[in-house]
Amino acid sequence: MSALFNFQSLLLVILLLICTSAYVHNLFPTILDRNKQGLMGIFWKAARIGERLSPYISLCCVFMAVSMVIGT
């Protein structure tokens, strides 16, 4: 099933996008900072969300991991 039609998979994809974008921005900040519009702008915005809301994103990742282990 596609991640677009399964809500839990969609949340997982969004969390992975946010976490990966924040990590890449930490390693190579100029790549995302110069591309704020267009398709790369999505990654820039996700990196901003990951940096500013990192405790909440971390908790969401832990809850998602627990729910995947439990299998609900």
Number of C-alpha atoms within 10 A of each C-alpha: 6 8 12 11 9 11 11 15 15 14 16 18 14 13 19 15 17 23 21 16 23 25 15 15 21 13 10 11 14 10 13 21 16 11 14 14 13 8 9 15 15 17 23 24 18 21 26 16 16 23 18 11 11 16 11 11 18 14 11 15 17 12 12 17 13 12 12 12 9 8 7 7
